[in-house]
Amino acid sequence: MLRNYFVTAFRNLVRNSSYALLNIIGLAVGMTLFLLIAQYVRFERSYEDFIPDRTNIYRVSLETYANNELRSASAENYPGLGPALHSEVPEVTGFGRLYNLSYINNVIITNEQAKGGPVSLKQHRFFYADSGFLPMMDYKMISGNASQALAEPLTAVISEKYARLYFGKEDPIGKMLHMHDDDSNDQLAKVTGVFKDLPANTHLKFDILFSFVTAFGAGAGQNNPNWARTRPQIYTYIRLRPGTDPKSIEARLPALFNAHEPQLRAENKSQTGHLQPLAGIHLQSDLAEELETNANAHIVFFLGVIGVFILVIAWINFVNLSTANAISRAKEVGVRKVIGASRAHLVARFLAEAALINGVSLLIACGMIYWSLPGFNHISGLSLDASYLLQRWFLELLAGLWIVGSLLSGFYPAWILSSFKPVTVLKGKLKNASGGILLRKGLVVTQFMASIALIAGTIIVYRQLNYMMNQGIGMNIDQVLVMDRPAIAPNHDKNLGAFRAGIDLFRDELRKDPAIEAVSNSSTIPGKQREYKSTIKVLGNPSNDSITVRTNSMDFDFLKVFKMQLLAGRTFSMDFPKDPDTSAIITLSAARLLGFQKPEDAIGKTIQAWEGYNPIIVGVVNDYHQVSLKKPLEPTLFSCDWYEGDYFSVRLHTGHLARTLRHVEESWAKAFPGNPFEYFFLDDYFNRQYTNERQFGQLFTTFAFFAILISCLGLFGLSAYTASQRIKEIGIRKVLGASVVNITTMLSKDFLKLVVLAILLVTPLVWFLMNRWLQDYAYRITISGWTFVLAGLAALLIALITVSFQAIKAAVSNPVESLRAE
């Protein structure tokens, strides 16, 4: 019986090929988009799911308050926090610490004994990790013991990828790796373990780990003198006993910080922290010093909702097209009922047809997903491959989609078709229920509400992204080439004079090229997320007058490279050799927060900064955005240092870019032999902060286009249905003299009313949702009324074109054919 249902369904689809093709196209496209979005949402929500005990592992953040105001919120913490929690809080059963040296310094690691000569690689994903880190995370080890591999000083574990890069086919265990960085660290570590390459769905991405005791010594942070032996720049992960409420641990943190950092109270400061679930960091954390740019939970949620909308739109299409095809199936139903078919039998038959269409559509969708994965990866930033389509959850989703889709999209048309009375349909007097008309119109309104929402949302997303990327940040970062300072000092020694001579040589060599306008050395660059902050006040003022500022060191050409405006005073200069010890430049907002009404009022005033540094303000410059416009603008203090900056920034003319880059590389090799040459352009680096928004905009646009296409198929079906219902009326009107324009207008206006209703219903909802999304940004656009007018006009135009096709087809048909039965 079941086989007969599907055979009959297949024959009916072949007989009505145009109807079947429209249904299959609509469903296949809708399913493809839904399944692609499902892959995206699943991936973004799967972070750390390969770590067995992830539900009990937390990262401890650090919040610093000054004068009861939040001054910073960081993902990093003190070295002593992990040991203190482990020893003082019974619910903490373990801890692991990471020190991200490759983010702070420039690191080069070399296998000096490699066959064919030394292999030197710059490491961007290098950490110091304590012995508890690997066992806590339970990473898969290819060789070595996770519990012991990092227990001793000068030991290292590496990924299988880097084991091949450094050692080829040799066994790396027991081999040596030599680490140099730009803080004159020089360490020779023995490889004690190799771990399996980490998957992409983790916020902890690293290739090489050195033992924590190599950097901090045994017992680092386990007593008061060592609690803050460095600034708070350690990522601290703790494991809680199952069933422990993390809020109860958070409540103890203020007292813990007060006990171990007693000087905070004297400075009118306080610190606390939060326990961030390991699996939630990627979507829910946006702190300073994040290990990578995390995703946005709101964006993932919005895309998930869009995916469901698109799938529902595709199913609505099926319903509309099926009911539009009902008239041609009416006599078939009448004949089957006359020869004894029950309603249940007919429902089953039509459900089989729906199942066949959904199944074929699903197979086509799988092919389209495989074909479109490279393009989807490009716009989403993911790296999915065909193996993701064979994962168990995806196969289960396909099965569920087929079953649910067949029932949801097939039951209503099957019920309607099976309800026709045989006497009525065989006499050609089939009438449509008003309830059915209202339902189908309601479905079209729903479709266009979703489409208009996507059009308006796309406009708003792109306006916001365009606003952020084109808004001035207070600096000119175009045509600026940036290089990290070298990790290996000249002549491979720690001679400070030789290192500074290398910097001078590099500057001098660069200036020989007329395409290079200026060169500067600074401790940070725009777009660098690291929090260099300090509390300052005018010398002699009470401590509650202090303000928190970002800090940056720069040399005498910094303003020239970045084209900042000097509002008062002077810049740093070689003519003032004491500038590094005695002078500071501040931004306009810092001057105002310190109480100076005009920039000129700040010049010559002394401020109290960090210990041993009470500089005189020699200049005031314009404000600028150190990080993206998602964050509020922050006041800044610039100190002076000729040599200790972490970045070289080169302003150049790009007319002969290839030649200029060769000159820069040759100058680098001459000044810093042994250091790999790497560079990036600052505008690209800065705009990486908008990666989530850019991907969101591209995905939004793509899905909006296809959602509108699917909606048009549904509207096409309903207009075909309406035209077929009114075919005799159209024939009479033509006989009585109605023109093609009159008839087209008559058939189109009802559908345009539905689109106008959709615009009116969806506008306030979209305004509310997109306004909520914009609240994530400190600098944002205002949603204008013209956005919805434009989206509505686009939807009206699309609907008019779609409906007019069927309306004109009906209007130009021969009235004799439609009136023959009368």
Salt bridges, closest charged atoms under 4 A:
GLU44 OE1 - HIS282 NE2 2.45
GLU48 OE2 - HIS203 ND1 2.74
GLU63 OE2 - HIS274 ND1 2.88
GLU69 OE1 - ARG71 NH2 3.81
GLU76 OE2 - ARG530 NH1 3.26
GLU88 OE2 - HIS260 NE2 3.08
GLU91 OE2 - ARG252 NH2 3.05
GLU112 OE2 - HIS178 ND1 2.72
ASP130 OD2 - ARG97 NE 2.80
GLU160 OE2 - LYS196 NZ 3.98
GLU170 OE1 - LYS175 NZ 3.86
ASP182 OD2 - ARG485 NE 2.76
ASP183 OD1 - ARG485 NH2 3.08
ASP186 OD1 - HIS178 NE2 2.33
ASP186 OD1 - HIS180 NE2 3.77
ASP207 OD2 - ARG125 NE 3.19
GLU250 OE1 - LYS247 NZ 3.64
GLU267 OE1 - LYS269 NZ 3.73
GLU290 OE1 - ARG59 NH2 3.11
GLU292 OE1 - LYS205 NZ 2.88
GLU292 OE2 - HIS282 ND1 3.96
GLU332 OE1 - ARG329 NE 2.68
GLU332 OE2 - ARG336 NE 3.29
GLU353 OE2 - ARG329 NH1 3.16
GLU396 OE2 - ARG392 NE 2.89
ASP484 OD2 - LYS122 NZ 2.93
ASP504 OD1 - ARG507 NH1 3.78
ASP508 OD1 - ARG511 NH1 3.58
GLU509 OE2 - LYS512 NZ 2.95
GLU509 OE2 - LYS670 NZ 3.24
ASP513 OD1 - ARG659 NH2 3.98
GLU517 OE2 - LYS563 NZ 2.98
GLU517 OE1 - HIS653 NE2 3.91
GLU531 OE1 - LYS533 NZ 2.95
GLU531 OE2 - ARG550 NH2 2.59
ASP555 OD2 - ARG507 NH2 2.67
ASP557 OD2 - ARG511 NH2 3.61
ASP579 OD1 - ARG570 NH2 2.92
GLU634 OE2 - LYS533 NZ 2.80
GLU634 OE1 - ARG550 NE 2.52
GLU644 OE1 - ARG485 NH1 3.59
ASP646 OD1 - ARG485 NE 3.61
GLU678 OE1 - HIS124 NE2 2.94
GLU693 OE1 - LYS630 NZ 3.67
GLU729 OE1 - ARG726 NE 2.93
GLU729 OE2 - ARG733 NE 3.01
ASP750 OD2 - ARG726 NH1 3.74
ASP776 OD2 - HIS298 ND1 2.90
GLU817 OE2 - ARG820 NH2 3.04
